[in-house]
Amino acid sequence: MGDKIDPQNSATTDPKQQPLHPVYTVTNIQHKVRVLDGVKVSYSSWVKLFLLHAKGYDVLCHVDGSPAPDKDTPEFLAWEKIDAVVLQWIYGTLSDELLARVLNDASTTHEARQRVKRLFVNNKGSRAQALQHEPTNLTLASMPNLESYCQKIRDLSDQLAAVDYPMNDSQRVLHLVHGLPKEYDTIASILNQSLLTWEDAIDQLQSEARRIATREAVTPTPMVAAAITNTTPPSRDHPPPPVTTQDYPNQRPSQRRNNNNRSGRPNSNNQRGPTSSHNRPAAHQAQFYPPMAQQQFYPPYWAPPY
């Protein structure tokens, strides 16, 4: 007959093991939550990322101030270990300056979070007044690019929301348009009149920035425009320069005078030179003043072969 397994004996020989809490699977918290420094990463952005991460790993009760189990119960030991891990998450996502002000020997996760909050939320009135002036003085020229400019306005809006002075989409769009240069006057007037949502305004502004960049790429620079101007043929108002000894060093002076006469310049010593061009028709003047080309030198017939 087959052996029968006693459920009571199997329970004693194979005790039920508790599953590993997901909080222990996090190896580097900075890959999930950015470091809070108050400049590149605002407090409101840090709180959103930290709470989202805590909810995903089932430790939100350690952050929101939920009561801990009694110290006499077996659950308190496991709770205390998990709370220490989450406390390390807070310390690991603070800058060096903020860590020195928040670090404490005996502290829970909730207490550490409240200390971080007091650093950024205390004196709400004066802090909100200072934050409200920053979007007014912010311009696109003071930022590295358009994306940084939009992100700065978004961060200032989040910081105002953290001190109970939130901005709606219309106010953020108005601050966005206020700091644009004159190249964006067309899109600025459109955004002022339409008052779109924040995301739609960003999309239209980025499209306008790409159009301006494309136009600047095809427009010739001042150096190219000057080079094109210098290649125009000589006209009647600007005749070609006279022939000098550097142009034809082997010619005699009489031959150089003839070359000057052939180039279209009247000879003051020869009265039978070309008449005034004011009485000639326009077609004849265009033929009389051809573009100056490179003249070739033909030696006299008595010169020895080169």
Secondary structure, 3 states (H helix, E strand, C coil): CCCCCCHHHHHHHCCCCCCCCHHHHCCCHHHCCCCECCCCCCHHHHHHHHHHHHHHCCCHHHCCCCCCCCCCCCHHHHHHHHHHHHHHHHHHCECHHHHHHHCCCCCCHHHHHHHHHHHHHCCHHHHHHHHHHHHHHCCCCCCCCHHHHHHHHHHHHHHHHHCCCCCCHHHHHHHHHHCCCHHHHHHHHHHHHHCCCHHHHHHHHHHHHHHHHHHHHHCCCHHHHHHHHHCCCCCCCCCCCCCCCCCCCCCCHHHHHHHHHHCCCCCCCCCCCCCCHHHCCHHHHHHHCCCCCCCCCCCCCCCCCC
